[in-house]
Amino acid sequence: MPRRPSHPFVRMTTVRVPRWIRYGTRPGVRYRYGQTDYWVVHCGHPTALWPYYGQAPDGQMILTPTGRGFQYLKDAKAAVEAVYRKENRS
């Protein structure tokens, strides 16, 4: 059974920081991963087959194992998050 707050008007709340922040408009929209310098970028071409790629703080492009961009935004975001976690382990 959950604990009741000590006062009936007290609520437990959490503040969520957005994981991805969108900048710009189509074409060429960019997504920033939180407050880091990791980005997902749309190439700007409206009919591109693989329009998304990641960008690390040092300028390195984050691509698929085949050397292409990502077809879906969610896949590009997942790849950037994985690279960020791998490089920032403590």
C-alpha positions as CSV (number, residue, x, y, z in Angstrom):
1,M,0.0,0.0,0.0
2,P,1.5,3.4,-0.9
3,R,2.4,5.8,1.9
4,R,0.2,8.8,2.3
5,P,1.7,12.3,2.5
6,S,1.9,13.8,5.9
7,H,-0.3,16.7,4.8
8,P,-3.3,16.3,2.4
9,F,-2.1,19.1,0.1
10,V,1.5,17.9,-0.3
11,R,2.2,16.0,-3.5
12,M,5.3,14.3,-4.7
13,T,6.3,15.6,-8.1
14,T,9.2,15.1,-10.4
15,V,10.6,17.5,-12.9
16,R,11.4,16.0,-16.2
17,V,14.2,17.4,-18.3
18,P,13.5,16.8,-22.0
19,R,15.9,14.2,-23.5
20,W,15.7,15.6,-27.0
21,I,15.3,19.3,-27.9
22,R,14.2,20.2,-31.5
23,Y,15.8,23.1,-33.3
24,G,14.9,24.6,-36.6
25,T,12.2,23.7,-39.2
26,R,12.0,21.3,-42.0
27,P,14.1,20.7,-44.0
28,G,17.3,20.6,-42.0
29,V,15.9,20.2,-38.6
30,R,18.3,19.3,-35.8
31,Y,17.7,17.5,-32.5
32,R,20.0,18.0,-29.4
33,Y,20.4,15.3,-26.8
34,G,19.6,17.0,-23.6
35,Q,22.2,19.6,-22.6
36,T,25.1,17.7,-24.4
37,D,26.8,18.5,-27.7
38,Y,25.4,15.3,-29.3
39,W,23.0,16.0,-32.2
40,V,20.8,14.2,-34.7
41,V,20.7,16.1,-38.0
42,H,18.3,15.8,-40.9
43,C,20.3,16.3,-44.2
44,G,17.7,18.7,-45.6
45,H,16.8,16.7,-48.7
46,P,13.1,16.2,-48.7
47,T,13.1,12.8,-50.5
48,A,16.3,11.3,-49.0
49,L,16.2,7.6,-48.2
50,W,18.6,7.9,-45.2
51,P,18.2,11.5,-44.1
52,Y,19.3,11.3,-40.4
53,Y,22.8,11.1,-39.0
54,G,24.3,11.7,-35.6
55,Q,27.0,14.2,-34.8
56,A,29.4,13.9,-31.8
57,P,31.0,16.9,-30.1
58,D,34.3,16.4,-31.9
59,G,32.4,16.6,-35.3
60,Q,32.5,12.8,-35.9
61,M,29.4,11.6,-37.8
62,I,27.5,8.7,-36.3
63,L,26.3,6.4,-39.1
64,T,24.9,2.9,-39.6
65,P,27.4,0.0,-39.8
66,T,27.0,0.2,-43.6
67,G,28.2,3.8,-43.7
68,R,24.8,5.3,-44.5
69,G,22.5,7.6,-42.5
70,F,19.5,6.4,-40.7
71,Q,16.1,6.0,-42.3
72,Y,14.1,6.7,-39.1
73,L,14.6,9.4,-36.5
74,K,14.1,7.0,-33.6
75,D,17.0,4.8,-34.9
76,A,19.3,7.8,-35.2
77,K,18.4,9.0,-31.7
78,A,19.0,5.5,-30.3
79,A,22.5,5.3,-31.9
80,V,23.5,8.8,-30.5
81,E,22.3,7.8,-27.1
82,A,24.3,4.5,-27.3
83,V,27.5,6.4,-28.3
84,Y,27.0,9.0,-25.6
85,R,26.6,6.3,-22.9
86,K,29.6,4.4,-24.2
87,E,31.9,7.5,-24.2
88,N,30.7,8.8,-20.8
89,R,30.9,5.8,-18.6
90,S,32.3,6.5,-15.2
